[in-house]
């Protein structure tokens, strides 16, 4: 998935909350096997209803995917989305910016 400005803003907004950033980093650390919701809650000490809210925001931003396995919901970081976001942020690194003429400033 190639990121555009609005997609990147949505992802960054989701990561802009300390609990969501902690969840996402935990899932990245966990690797492709992911973690069940209960394990995430145990690691973070977050109540289940609060955790569900934050996971929903990360899923809606496209950064986390969920898979039901029986009664368990496994959460995984979407590494391709993370890589695309990082690529978007760094795509024009050090390319320079054209100077804005003072004639056009009101």
N, C-alpha and C positions, 0 to 999 in steps of 0.2 A: 504494500500500500504506500503510495507516494503522498507525503504530507503536503497540505496547503495551509495557508495562514489560519483559517478557521479550525481545521482539524488539529493543528499544533496548539492553538489557543485552548481548545477544549481539553486536550491531554495535559497541558501545563496547568490549567485551572484545577483539574482533578488532582494533580500532584502537588498543588499549592497548599494543601492541608497537611499538617504534620502527621496525623494518623494515617492518611491515605499514602503518603510518601513512605512511611514506615512499613505499611502493608506491602506496597509494591517492592520495596527493597528486600523485604523478607521473602517474597515470592521469587524474585530474581535469584536470591541466594539459594533458595530451595531447589532450583533447577527444573528441568522439564517434567518431573513427576508431580510438582506442585504440592499443595498442602490442603487438607480438609479445613473447613471453616472453623471447627473446634480447635484445631492446632494453632491456627492463626490467632484466635482469641486467647488461647493459653499463653502464647508467646508475648502478646501485647497487653494482656490484662484488660481487654476492651469488652464491655457487655455485648451479648449477642445481637440485640436490636441495633446498637450503634455500629457494630461491625458490619451487619447486613447493609446498613445505609452507605457506609464507606465503600464496601465491595461493589454495590450497585453503581456508584459513581465511577469507579475504575472500569467496570465492565462497559458502561455506557460510553466512556471515553475511548474504548477500544484497547485499553492497556492490559486487561485481564480477561481471561476466558474461564468459563465454568463448565464442568462436566459432572452430571449426576451419575454416581455409581451406587446403585441401590438406594440406601437412605442417606448417603454421604455426598456432599458436594465438594468436588476437588477444584481448587482455584490454581490457575497457572498464569504466570506472566507471559504476555505475548511479546516474545523477544523481537520478532520482526517489526512490531509497532514501535518498540523502544529504539531499535536501530534506525528506523525511518525518522523518528523524532530527532534523534541525535544528528542524523545526516542533514535534516532540514535546518537545524540550528547552526550547523557548522558549514553548510554548503557554500557560503560566500565569504568564508573566513579570509580576512586580509586582502580582499579584492579591491578595497578602496571605495570611496564614495565621492561622487562629483561634488564640487563646491557649489553652494547655492549663492547666486548673485544677490547682493544687497539691494539691487534695483527692483527685485521682485518682492521685497519685504515691505509690508505696510507699516 
